[in-house]
């Protein structure tokens, strides 16, 4: 996982959101949608956006299991988007 993320970071990415194990497509789409909604607000740090996205899945009986939200890890800059 770190090797793949390191390649993106070395290429200029400020952060990489990765999964540590195979994930469910539907719940991943839900998590990513919520993550980017938060992140694109501009002032929300990426680490907080990910935490809030995970909490939203945790709050649903359908995606409460850690299998659906726990594998996602943010590597790199935890802060808000910069222009």
PDB file with one MODEL, atoms N, CA, C and O in Angstrom:
MODEL        1
ATOM      1  N   UNK A   1       0.825  -1.184   0.000  1.00  0.00           N
ATOM      2  CA  UNK A   1       0.000   0.000   0.000  1.00  0.00           C
ATOM      3  C   UNK A   1       0.870   1.248   0.000  1.00  0.00           C
ATOM      4  O   UNK A   1       0.628   2.163  -0.787  1.00  0.00           O
ATOM      5  N   UNK A   2       1.858   1.303   0.850  1.00  0.00           N
ATOM      6  CA  UNK A   2       2.703   2.490   0.932  1.00  0.00           C
ATOM      7  C   UNK A   2       3.479   2.697  -0.355  1.00  0.00           C
ATOM      8  O   UNK A   2       3.697   3.839  -0.761  1.00  0.00           O
ATOM      9  N   UNK A   3       3.902   1.620  -1.010  1.00  0.00           N
ATOM     10  CA  UNK A   3       4.646   1.743  -2.258  1.00  0.00           C
ATOM     11  C   UNK A   3       3.810   2.428  -3.325  1.00  0.00           C
ATOM     12  O   UNK A   3       4.304   3.302  -4.037  1.00  0.00           O
ATOM     13  N   UNK A   4       2.566   2.044  -3.439  1.00  0.00           N
ATOM     14  CA  UNK A   4       1.677   2.645  -4.421  1.00  0.00           C
ATOM     15  C   UNK A   4       1.436   4.113  -4.086  1.00  0.00           C
ATOM     16  O   UNK A   4       1.521   4.973  -4.963  1.00  0.00           O
ATOM     17  N   UNK A   5       1.137   4.399  -2.837  1.00  0.00           N
ATOM     18  CA  UNK A   5       0.914   5.783  -2.414  1.00  0.00           C
ATOM     19  C   UNK A   5       2.177   6.615  -2.606  1.00  0.00           C
ATOM     20  O   UNK A   5       2.105   7.772  -3.021  1.00  0.00           O
ATOM     21  N   UNK A   6       3.320   6.033  -2.307  1.00  0.00           N
ATOM     22  CA  UNK A   6       4.589   6.750  -2.455  1.00  0.00           C
ATOM     23  C   UNK A   6       4.797   7.189  -3.897  1.00  0.00           C
ATOM     24  O   UNK A   6       5.302   8.285  -4.144  1.00  0.00           O
ATOM     25  N   UNK A   7       4.416   6.351  -4.845  1.00  0.00           N
ATOM     26  CA  UNK A   7       4.532   6.710  -6.258  1.00  0.00           C
ATOM     27  C   UNK A   7       3.702   7.936  -6.601  1.00  0.00           C
ATOM     28  O   UNK A   7       4.174   8.818  -7.318  1.00  0.00           O
ATOM     29  N   UNK A   8       2.475   8.006  -6.101  1.00  0.00           N
ATOM     30  CA  UNK A   8       1.626   9.169  -6.345  1.00  0.00           C
ATOM     31  C   UNK A   8       2.188  10.412  -5.660  1.00  0.00           C
ATOM     32  O   UNK A   8       2.211  11.492  -6.250  1.00  0.00           O
ATOM     33  N   UNK A   9       2.636  10.261  -4.428  1.00  0.00           N
ATOM     34  CA  UNK A   9       3.195  11.390  -3.696  1.00  0.00           C
ATOM     35  C   UNK A   9       4.469  11.904  -4.360  1.00  0.00           C
ATOM     36  O   UNK A   9       4.680  13.114  -4.439  1.00  0.00           O
ATOM     37  N   UNK A  10       5.311  11.003  -4.835  1.00  0.00           N
ATOM     38  CA  UNK A  10       6.541  11.393  -5.521  1.00  0.00           C
ATOM     39  C   UNK A  10       6.244  12.099  -6.836  1.00  0.00           C
ATOM     40  O   UNK A  10       7.047  12.900  -7.315  1.00  0.00           O
ATOM     41  N   UNK A  11       5.080  11.796  -7.421  1.00  0.00           N
ATOM     42  CA  UNK A  11       4.682  12.424  -8.683  1.00  0.00           C
ATOM     43  C   UNK A  11       4.014  13.780  -8.478  1.00  0.00           C
ATOM     44  O   UNK A  11       3.644  14.445  -9.445  1.00  0.00           O
ATOM     45  N   UNK A  12       3.861  14.192  -7.220  1.00  0.00           N
ATOM     46  CA  UNK A  12       3.316  15.518  -6.955  1.00  0.00           C
ATOM     47  C   UNK A  12       1.975  15.566  -6.255  1.00  0.00           C
ATOM     48  O   UNK A  12       1.501  16.651  -5.916  1.00  0.00           O
ATOM     49  N   UNK A  13       1.354  14.432  -6.031  1.00  0.00           N
ATOM     50  CA  UNK A  13       0.081  14.443  -5.293  1.00  0.00           C
ATOM     51  C   UNK A  13       0.359  14.844  -3.848  1.00  0.00           C
ATOM     52  O   UNK A  13       1.352  14.412  -3.263  1.00  0.00           O
ATOM     53  N   UNK A  14      -0.505  15.660  -3.277  1.00  0.00           N
ATOM     54  CA  UNK A  14      -0.297  16.081  -1.890  1.00  0.00           C
ATOM     55  C   UNK A  14      -0.861  15.066  -0.894  1.00  0.00           C
ATOM     56  O   UNK A  14      -0.446  15.023   0.264  1.00  0.00           O
ATOM     57  N   UNK A  15      -1.810  14.250  -1.357  1.00  0.00           N
ATOM     58  CA  UNK A  15      -2.406  13.225  -0.493  1.00  0.00           C
ATOM     59  C   UNK A  15      -2.978  12.119  -1.361  1.00  0.00           C
ATOM     60  O   UNK A  15      -3.304  12.322  -2.530  1.00  0.00           O
ATOM     61  N   UNK A  16      -3.092  10.940  -0.755  1.00  0.00           N
ATOM     62  CA  UNK A  16      -3.664   9.782  -1.440  1.00  0.00           C
ATOM     63  C   UNK A  16      -4.593   9.089  -0.456  1.00  0.00           C
ATOM     64  O   UNK A  16      -4.217   8.832   0.688  1.00  0.00           O
ATOM     65  N   UNK A  17      -5.791   8.792  -0.897  1.00  0.00           N
ATOM     66  CA  UNK A  17      -6.747   8.038  -0.095  1.00  0.00           C
ATOM     67  C   UNK A  17      -6.731   6.600  -0.617  1.00  0.00           C
ATOM     68  O   UNK A  17      -7.077   6.349  -1.771  1.00  0.00           O
ATOM     69  N   UNK A  18      -6.333   5.672   0.230  1.00  0.00           N
ATOM     70  CA  UNK A  18      -6.163   4.290  -0.202  1.00  0.00           C
ATOM     71  C   UNK A  18      -6.986   3.348   0.659  1.00  0.00           C
ATOM     72  O   UNK A  18      -7.397   3.683   1.770  1.00  0.00           O
ATOM     73  N   UNK A  19      -7.213   2.161   0.113  1.00  0.00           N
ATOM     74  CA  UNK A  19      -7.890   1.101   0.847  1.00  0.00           C
ATOM     75  C   UNK A  19      -6.863   0.036   1.203  1.00  0.00           C
ATOM     76  O   UNK A  19      -5.991  -0.294   0.399  1.00  0.00           O
ATOM     77  N   UNK A  20      -6.971  -0.490   2.397  1.00  0.00           N
ATOM     78  CA  UNK A  20      -6.009  -1.487   2.859  1.00  0.00           C
ATOM     79  C   UNK A  20      -6.408  -2.916   2.499  1.00  0.00           C
ATOM     80  O   UNK A  20      -5.597  -3.833   2.629  1.00  0.00           O
ATOM     81  N   UNK A  21      -7.643  -3.115   2.049  1.00  0.00           N
ATOM     82  CA  UNK A  21      -8.087  -4.440   1.622  1.00  0.00           C
ATOM     83  C   UNK A  21      -9.229  -4.265   0.618  1.00  0.00           C
ATOM     84  O   UNK A  21      -9.776  -3.170   0.489  1.00  0.00           O
ATOM     85  N   UNK A  22      -9.589  -5.335  -0.090  1.00  0.00           N
ATOM     86  CA  UNK A  22     -10.682  -5.240  -1.072  1.00  0.00           C
ATOM     87  C   UNK A  22     -11.962  -4.711  -0.409  1.00  0.00           C
ATOM     88  O   UNK A  22     -12.274  -5.045   0.734  1.00  0.00           O
ATOM     89  N   UNK A  23     -12.684  -3.884  -1.153  1.00  0.00           N
ATOM     90  CA  UNK A  23     -13.859  -3.210  -0.599  1.00  0.00           C
ATOM     91  C   UNK A  23     -15.091  -3.427  -1.464  1.00  0.00           C
ATOM     92  O   UNK A  23     -14.997  -3.838  -2.620  1.00  0.00           O
ATOM     93  N   UNK A  24     -16.227  -3.146  -0.887  1.00  0.00           N
ATOM     94  CA  UNK A  24     -17.517  -3.216  -1.561  1.00  0.00           C
ATOM     95  C   UNK A  24     -17.688  -1.984  -2.459  1.00  0.00           C
ATOM     96  O   UNK A  24     -17.478  -0.858  -2.007  1.00  0.00           O
ATOM     97  N   UNK A  25     -18.062  -2.185  -3.712  1.00  0.00           N
ATOM     98  CA  UNK A  25     -18.192  -1.073  -4.652  1.00  0.00           C
ATOM     99  C   UNK A  25     -19.221  -0.035  -4.221  1.00  0.00           C
ATOM    100  O   UNK A  25     -18.967   1.168  -4.280  1.00  0.00           O
ATOM    101  N   UNK A  26     -20.361  -0.503  -3.796  1.00  0.00           N
ATOM    102  CA  UNK A  26     -21.463   0.418  -3.440  1.00  0.00           C
ATOM    103  C   UNK A  26     -21.104   1.282  -2.235  1.00  0.00           C
ATOM    104  O   UNK A  26     -21.291   2.498  -2.265  1.00  0.00           O
ATOM    105  N   UNK A  27     -20.592   0.661  -1.181  1.00  0.00           N
ATOM    106  CA  UNK A  27     -20.257   1.437   0.013  1.00  0.00           C
ATOM    107  C   UNK A  27     -19.062   2.350  -0.240  1.00  0.00           C
ATOM    108  O   UNK A  27     -18.972   3.428   0.347  1.00  0.00           O
ATOM    109  N   UNK A  28     -18.139   1.926  -1.113  1.00  0.00           N
ATOM    110  CA  UNK A  28     -17.006   2.786  -1.458  1.00  0.00           C
ATOM    111  C   UNK A  28     -17.497   4.024  -2.201  1.00  0.00           C
ATOM    112  O   UNK A  28     -17.027   5.131  -1.941  1.00  0.00           O
ATOM    113  N   UNK A  29     -18.431   3.844  -3.115  1.00  0.00           N
ATOM    114  CA  UNK A  29     -18.991   4.988  -3.834  1.00  0.00           C
ATOM    115  C   UNK A  29     -19.673   5.946  -2.861  1.00  0.00           C
ATOM    116  O   UNK A  29     -19.542   7.163  -2.992  1.00  0.00           O
ATOM    117  N   UNK A  30     -20.391   5.407  -1.898  1.00  0.00           N
ATOM    118  CA  UNK A  30     -21.052   6.255  -0.897  1.00  0.00           C
ATOM    119  C   UNK A  30     -20.018   7.020  -0.075  1.00  0.00           C
ATOM    120  O   UNK A  30     -20.163   8.222   0.151  1.00  0.00           O
ATOM    121  N   UNK A  31     -18.988   6.328   0.366  1.00  0.00           N
ATOM    122  CA  UNK A  31     -17.956   6.971   1.177  1.00  0.00           C
ATOM    123  C   UNK A  31     -17.242   8.066   0.382  1.00  0.00           C
ATOM    124  O   UNK A  31     -17.024   9.163   0.896  1.00  0.00           O
ATOM    125  N   UNK A  32     -16.880   7.775  -0.857  1.00  0.00           N
ATOM    126  CA  UNK A  32     -16.162   8.755  -1.675  1.00  0.00           C
ATOM    127  C   UNK A  32     -17.030   9.985  -1.966  1.00  0.00           C
ATOM    128  O   UNK A  32     -16.543  11.116  -1.944  1.00  0.00           O
ATOM    129  N   UNK A  33     -18.300   9.755  -2.234  1.00  0.00           N
ATOM    130  CA  UNK A  33     -19.202  10.888  -2.482  1.00  0.00           C
ATOM    131  C   UNK A  33     -19.247  11.798  -1.264  1.00  0.00           C
ATOM    132  O   UNK A  33     -19.150  13.018  -1.397  1.00  0.00           O
ATOM    133  N   UNK A  34     -19.390  11.224  -0.097  1.00  0.00           N
ATOM    134  CA  UNK A  34     -19.456  12.024   1.131  1.00  0.00           C
ATOM    135  C   UNK A  34     -18.113  12.671   1.443  1.00  0.00           C
ATOM    136  O   UNK A  34     -18.070  13.811   1.906  1.00  0.00           O
ATOM    137  N   UNK A  35     -17.027  11.964   1.198  1.00  0.00           N
ATOM    138  CA  UNK A  35     -15.689  12.514   1.419  1.00  0.00           C
ATOM    139  C   UNK A  35     -15.476  13.753   0.553  1.00  0.00           C
ATOM    140  O   UNK A  35     -15.062  14.798   1.056  1.00  0.00           O
ATOM    141  N   UNK A  36     -15.756  13.644  -0.739  1.00  0.00           N
ATOM    142  CA  UNK A  36     -15.517  14.764  -1.643  1.00  0.00           C
ATOM    143  C   UNK A  36     -16.501  15.914  -1.431  1.00  0.00           C
ATOM    144  O   UNK A  36     -16.145  17.072  -1.650  1.00  0.00           O
ATOM    145  N   UNK A  37     -17.719  15.620  -1.015  1.00  0.00           N
ATOM    146  CA  UNK A  37     -18.650  16.706  -0.690  1.00  0.00           C
ATOM    147  C   UNK A  37     -18.071  17.573   0.420  1.00  0.00           C
ATOM    148  O   UNK A  37     -18.119  18.801   0.346  1.00  0.00           O
ATOM    149  N   UNK A  38     -17.525  16.933   1.442  1.00  0.00           N
ATOM    150  CA  UNK A  38     -16.915  17.654   2.555  1.00  0.00           C
ATOM    151  C   UNK A  38     -15.635  18.370   2.106  1.00  0.00           C
ATOM    152  O   UNK A  38     -15.448  19.552   2.393  1.00  0.00           O
ATOM    153  N   UNK A  39     -14.777  17.664   1.418  1.00  0.00           N
ATOM    154  CA  UNK A  39     -13.477  18.205   1.027  1.00  0.00           C
ATOM    155  C   UNK A  39     -13.614  19.405   0.099  1.00  0.00           C
ATOM    156  O   UNK A  39     -12.851  20.364   0.210  1.00  0.00           O
ATOM    157  N   UNK A  40     -14.573  19.359  -0.807  1.00  0.00           N
ATOM    158  CA  UNK A  40     -14.726  20.437  -1.786  1.00  0.00           C
ATOM    159  C   UNK A  40     -15.348  21.703  -1.203  1.00  0.00           C
ATOM    160  O   UNK A  40     -15.472  22.709  -1.901  1.00  0.00           O
ATOM    161  N   UNK A  41     -15.729  21.661   0.039  1.00  0.00           N
ATOM    162  CA  UNK A  41     -16.218  22.882   0.689  1.00  0.00           C
ATOM    163  C   UNK A  41     -15.091  23.898   0.846  1.00  0.00           C
ATOM    164  O   UNK A  41     -15.338  25.089   1.039  1.00  0.00           O
ATOM    165  N   UNK A  42     -13.855  23.418   0.763  1.00  0.00           N
ATOM    166  CA  UNK A  42     -12.710  24.315   0.755  1.00  0.00           C
ATOM    167  C   UNK A  42     -11.976  24.463   2.062  1.00  0.00           C
ATOM    168  O   UNK A  42     -10.746  24.508   2.066  1.00  0.00           O
ATOM    169  N   UNK A  43     -12.677  24.539   3.166  1.00  0.00           N
ATOM    170  CA  UNK A  43     -11.997  24.752   4.441  1.00  0.00           C
ATOM    171  C   UNK A  43     -11.944  23.497   5.305  1.00  0.00           C
ATOM    172  O   UNK A  43     -11.298  23.493   6.353  1.00  0.00           O
ATOM    173  N   UNK A  44     -12.611  22.446   4.879  1.00  0.00           N
ATOM    174  CA  UNK A  44     -12.625  21.207   5.649  1.00  0.00           C
ATOM    175  C   UNK A  44     -11.332  20.439   5.402  1.00  0.00           C
ATOM    176  O   UNK A  44     -11.025  20.120   4.253  1.00  0.00           O
ATOM    177  N   UNK A  45     -10.568  20.136   6.446  1.00  0.00           N
ATOM    178  CA  UNK A  45      -9.363  19.317   6.258  1.00  0.00           C
ATOM    179  C   UNK A  45      -9.725  17.929   5.720  1.00  0.00           C
ATOM    180  O   UNK A  45     -10.779  17.382   6.046  1.00  0.00           O
ATOM    181  N   UNK A  46      -8.853  17.378   4.907  1.00  0.00           N
ATOM    182  CA  UNK A  46      -9.099  16.056   4.318  1.00  0.00           C
ATOM    183  C   UNK A  46      -9.284  14.995   5.397  1.00  0.00           C
ATOM    184  O   UNK A  46     -10.119  14.102   5.257  1.00  0.00           O
ATOM    185  N   UNK A  47      -8.514  15.093   6.464  1.00  0.00           N
ATOM    186  CA  UNK A  47      -8.645  14.106   7.545  1.00  0.00           C
ATOM    187  C   UNK A  47     -10.032  14.178   8.180  1.00  0.00           C
ATOM    188  O   UNK A  47     -10.614  13.146   8.513  1.00  0.00           O
ATOM    189  N   UNK A  48     -10.560  15.379   8.348  1.00  0.00           N
ATOM    190  CA  UNK A  48     -11.905  15.548   8.912  1.00  0.00           C
ATOM    191  C   UNK A  48     -12.967  15.085   7.921  1.00  0.00           C
ATOM    192  O   UNK A  48     -13.959  14.470   8.315  1.00  0.00           O
ATOM    193  N   UNK A  49     -12.766  15.374   6.647  1.00  0.00           N
ATOM    194  CA  UNK A  49     -13.720  14.942   5.619  1.00  0.00           C
ATOM    195  C   UNK A  49     -13.822  13.417   5.589  1.00  0.00           C
ATOM    196  O   UNK A  49     -14.915  12.867   5.453  1.00  0.00           O
ATOM    197  N   UNK A  50     -12.684  12.741   5.716  1.00  0.00           N
ATOM    198  CA  UNK A  50     -12.701  11.282   5.740  1.00  0.00           C
ATOM    199  C   UNK A  50     -13.387  10.768   7.004  1.00  0.00           C
ATOM    200  O   UNK A  50     -14.182   9.830   6.941  1.00  0.00           O
ATOM    201  N   UNK A  51     -13.089  11.371   8.138  1.00  0.00           N
ATOM    202  CA  UNK A  51     -13.712  10.944   9.396  1.00  0.00           C
ATOM    203  C   UNK A  51     -15.231  11.104   9.331  1.00  0.00           C
ATOM    204  O   UNK A  51     -15.968  10.225   9.779  1.00  0.00           O
ATOM    205  N   UNK A  52     -15.697  12.214   8.780  1.00  0.00           N
ATOM    206  CA  UNK A  52     -17.141  12.447   8.682  1.00  0.00           C
ATOM    207  C   UNK A  52     -17.793  11.477   7.704  1.00  0.00           C
ATOM    208  O   UNK A  52     -18.909  11.012   7.939  1.00  0.00           O
ATOM    209  N   UNK A  53     -17.105  11.171   6.613  1.00  0.00           N
ATOM    210  CA  UNK A  53     -17.638  10.197   5.647  1.00  0.00           C
ATOM    211  C   UNK A  53     -17.749   8.820   6.288  1.00  0.00           C
ATOM    212  O   UNK A  53     -18.736   8.112   6.090  1.00  0.00           O
ATOM    213  N   UNK A  54     -16.731   8.447   7.054  1.00  0.00           N
ATOM    214  CA  UNK A  54     -16.772   7.155   7.749  1.00  0.00           C
ATOM    215  C   UNK A  54     -17.908   7.120   8.771  1.00  0.00           C
ATOM    216  O   UNK A  54     -18.605   6.112   8.894  1.00  0.00           O
ATOM    217  N   UNK A  55     -18.095   8.218   9.501  1.00  0.00           N
ATOM    218  CA  UNK A  55     -19.185   8.268  10.490  1.00  0.00           C
ATOM    219  C   UNK A  55     -20.545   8.129   9.829  1.00  0.00           C
ATOM    220  O   UNK A  55     -21.451   7.517  10.394  1.00  0.00           O
ATOM    221  N   UNK A  56     -20.695   8.689   8.639  1.00  0.00           N
ATOM    222  CA  UNK A  56     -21.990   8.584   7.954  1.00  0.00           C
ATOM    223  C   UNK A  56     -22.285   7.136   7.577  1.00  0.00           C
ATOM    224  O   UNK A  56     -23.437   6.708   7.647  1.00  0.00           O
ATOM    225  N   UNK A  57     -21.268   6.372   7.181  1.00  0.00           N
ATOM    226  CA  UNK A  57     -21.478   4.958   6.896  1.00  0.00           C
ATOM    227  C   UNK A  57     -21.721   4.176   8.179  1.00  0.00           C
ATOM    228  O   UNK A  57     -22.532   3.251   8.202  1.00  0.00           O
ATOM    229  N   UNK A  58     -21.032   4.538   9.225  1.00  0.00           N
ATOM    230  CA  UNK A  58     -21.207   3.886  10.521  1.00  0.00           C
ATOM    231  C   UNK A  58     -22.626   4.098  11.056  1.00  0.00           C
ATOM    232  O   UNK A  58     -23.163   3.236  11.752  1.00  0.00           O
ATOM    233  N   UNK A  59     -23.223   5.226  10.735  1.00  0.00           N
ATOM    234  CA  UNK A  59     -24.563   5.551  11.230  1.00  0.00           C
ATOM    235  C   UNK A  59     -25.671   4.770  10.524  1.00  0.00           C
ATOM    236  O   UNK A  59     -26.797   4.709  11.018  1.00  0.00           O
ATOM    237  N   UNK A  60     -25.363   4.179   9.386  1.00  0.00           N
ATOM    238  CA  UNK A  60     -26.370   3.430   8.629  1.00  0.00           C
ATOM    239  C   UNK A  60     -26.302   1.946   8.999  1.00  0.00           C
ATOM    240  O   UNK A  60     -25.218   1.365   9.066  1.00  0.00           O
ATOM    241  N   UNK A  61     -27.449   1.351   9.234  1.00  0.00           N
ATOM    242  CA  UNK A  61     -27.460  -0.082   9.568  1.00  0.00           C
ATOM    243  C   UNK A  61     -26.925  -0.929   8.411  1.00  0.00           C
ATOM    244  O   UNK A  61     -26.396  -2.018   8.630  1.00  0.00           O
ATOM    245  N   UNK A  62     -27.061  -0.433   7.195  1.00  0.00           N
ATOM    246  CA  UNK A  62     -26.618  -1.157   6.009  1.00  0.00           C
ATOM    247  C   UNK A  62     -25.084  -1.191   5.884  1.00  0.00           C
ATOM    248  O   UNK A  62     -24.525  -2.151   5.354  1.00  0.00           O
ATOM    249  N   UNK A  63     -24.419  -0.155   6.366  1.00  0.00           N
ATOM    250  CA  UNK A  63     -22.961  -0.054   6.217  1.00  0.00           C
ATOM    251  C   UNK A  63     -22.248   0.125   7.555  1.00  0.00           C
ATOM    252  O   UNK A  63     -21.132   0.644   7.599  1.00  0.00           O
ATOM    253  N   UNK A  64     -22.871  -0.290   8.619  1.00  0.00           N
ATOM    254  CA  UNK A  64     -22.315  -0.117   9.961  1.00  0.00           C
ATOM    255  C   UNK A  64     -21.042  -0.926  10.198  1.00  0.00           C
ATOM    256  O   UNK A  64     -20.162  -0.489  10.939  1.00  0.00           O
ATOM    257  N   UNK A  65     -20.938  -2.077   9.588  1.00  0.00           N
ATOM    258  CA  UNK A  65     -19.786  -2.956   9.786  1.00  0.00           C
ATOM    259  C   UNK A  65     -18.493  -2.255   9.347  1.00  0.00           C
ATOM    260  O   UNK A  65     -18.479  -1.589   8.312  1.00  0.00           O
ATOM    261  N   UNK A  66     -17.411  -2.397  10.118  1.00  0.00           N
ATOM    262  CA  UNK A  66     -16.130  -1.801   9.734  1.00  0.00           C
ATOM    263  C   UNK A  66     -15.640  -2.259   8.355  1.00  0.00           C
ATOM    264  O   UNK A  66     -14.829  -1.575   7.731  1.00  0.00           O
ATOM    265  N   UNK A  67     -16.117  -3.387   7.886  1.00  0.00           N
ATOM    266  CA  UNK A  67     -15.746  -3.855   6.549  1.00  0.00           C
ATOM    267  C   UNK A  67     -15.986  -2.777   5.499  1.00  0.00           C
ATOM    268  O   UNK A  67     -15.227  -2.676   4.535  1.00  0.00           O
ATOM    269  N   UNK A  68     -17.022  -1.976   5.671  1.00  0.00           N
ATOM    270  CA  UNK A  68     -17.417  -0.992   4.665  1.00  0.00           C
ATOM    271  C   UNK A  68     -16.647   0.318   4.739  1.00  0.00           C
ATOM    272  O   UNK A  68     -16.519   0.993   3.717  1.00  0.00           O
ATOM    273  N   UNK A  69     -16.128   0.709   5.897  1.00  0.00           N
ATOM    274  CA  UNK A  69     -15.496   2.017   6.021  1.00  0.00           C
ATOM    275  C   UNK A  69     -14.092   2.007   6.616  1.00  0.00           C
ATOM    276  O   UNK A  69     -13.335   2.954   6.406  1.00  0.00           O
ATOM    277  N   UNK A  70     -13.731   0.973   7.344  1.00  0.00           N
ATOM    278  CA  UNK A  70     -12.445   0.958   8.047  1.00  0.00           C
ATOM    279  C   UNK A  70     -11.196   0.864   7.162  1.00  0.00           C
ATOM    280  O   UNK A  70     -10.144   1.346   7.583  1.00  0.00           O
ATOM    281  N   UNK A  71     -11.249   0.272   5.960  1.00  0.00           N
ATOM    282  CA  UNK A  71     -10.001   0.094   5.219  1.00  0.00           C
ATOM    283  C   UNK A  71      -9.406   1.373   4.645  1.00  0.00           C
ATOM    284  O   UNK A  71      -8.270   1.352   4.170  1.00  0.00           O
ATOM    285  N   UNK A  72     -10.133   2.477   4.672  1.00  0.00           N
ATOM    286  CA  UNK A  72      -9.666   3.691   4.015  1.00  0.00           C
ATOM    287  C   UNK A  72      -8.748   4.513   4.915  1.00  0.00           C
ATOM    288  O   UNK A  72      -9.070   4.814   6.065  1.00  0.00           O
ATOM    289  N   UNK A  73      -7.590   4.868   4.348  1.00  0.00           N
ATOM    290  CA  UNK A  73      -6.561   5.602   5.075  1.00  0.00           C
ATOM    291  C   UNK A  73      -6.074   6.752   4.193  1.00  0.00           C
ATOM    292  O   UNK A  73      -5.858   6.578   2.993  1.00  0.00           O
ATOM    293  N   UNK A  74      -5.906   7.903   4.790  1.00  0.00           N
ATOM    294  CA  UNK A  74      -5.379   9.069   4.093  1.00  0.00           C
ATOM    295  C   UNK A  74      -3.880   9.135   4.344  1.00  0.00           C
ATOM    296  O   UNK A  74      -3.435   9.128   5.492  1.00  0.00           O
ATOM    297  N   UNK A  75      -3.111   9.200   3.274  1.00  0.00           N
ATOM    298  CA  UNK A  75      -1.654   9.307   3.387  1.00  0.00           C
ATOM    299  C   UNK A  75      -1.245  10.640   2.770  1.00  0.00           C
ATOM    300  O   UNK A  75      -1.632  10.950   1.643  1.00  0.00           O
ATOM    301  N   UNK A  76      -0.475  11.417   3.496  1.00  0.00           N
ATOM    302  CA  UNK A  76      -0.017  12.703   2.988  1.00  0.00           C
ATOM    303  C   UNK A  76      -0.621  13.849   3.768  1.00  0.00           C
ATOM    304  O   UNK A  76      -0.897  13.724   4.961  1.00  0.00           O
ATOM    305  N   UNK A  77      -0.826  14.965   3.091  1.00  0.00           N
ATOM    306  CA  UNK A  77      -1.321  16.203   3.705  1.00  0.00           C
ATOM    307  C   UNK A  77      -2.743  16.019   4.228  1.00  0.00           C
ATOM    308  O   UNK A  77      -3.652  15.744   3.445  1.00  0.00           O
ATOM    309  N   UNK A  78      -2.955  16.165   5.549  1.00  0.00           N
ATOM    310  CA  UNK A  78      -4.294  15.982   6.111  1.00  0.00           C
ATOM    311  C   UNK A  78      -5.159  17.231   6.018  1.00  0.00           C
ATOM    312  O   UNK A  78      -6.333  17.193   6.387  1.00  0.00           O
ATOM    313  N   UNK A  79      -4.603  18.339   5.531  1.00  0.00           N
ATOM    314  CA  UNK A  79      -5.306  19.619   5.541  1.00  0.00           C
ATOM    315  C   UNK A  79      -6.305  19.796   4.422  1.00  0.00           C
ATOM    316  O   UNK A  79      -6.570  18.870   3.654  1.00  0.00           O
ATOM    317  N   UNK A  80      -6.875  21.031   4.333  1.00  0.00           N
ATOM    318  CA  UNK A  80      -7.854  21.334   3.275  1.00  0.00           C
ATOM    319  C   UNK A  80      -7.189  21.427   1.901  1.00  0.00           C
ATOM    320  O   UNK A  80      -5.964  21.477   1.792  1.00  0.00           O
ATOM    321  N   UNK A  81      -8.017  21.448   0.857  1.00  0.00           N
ATOM    322  CA  UNK A  81      -7.498  21.620  -0.505  1.00  0.00           C
ATOM    323  C   UNK A  81      -6.862  22.992  -0.628  1.00  0.00           C
ATOM    324  O   UNK A  81      -7.310  23.958  -0.010  1.00  0.00           O
ATOM    325  N   UNK A  82      -5.823  23.063  -1.427  1.00  0.00           N
ATOM    326  CA  UNK A  82      -5.145  24.341  -1.698  1.00  0.00           C
ATOM    327  C   UNK A  82      -5.166  24.590  -3.189  1.00  0.00           C
ATOM    328  O   UNK A  82      -5.151  23.654  -3.989  1.00  0.00           O
ATOM    329  N   UNK A  83      -5.201  25.840  -3.552  1.00  0.00           N
ATOM    330  CA  UNK A  83      -5.178  26.169  -4.985  1.00  0.00           C
ATOM    331  C   UNK A  83      -3.781  26.405  -5.465  1.00  0.00           C
ATOM    332  O   UNK A  83      -3.574  26.692  -6.644  1.00  0.00           O
TER     333      UNK A  83
ENDMDL
END
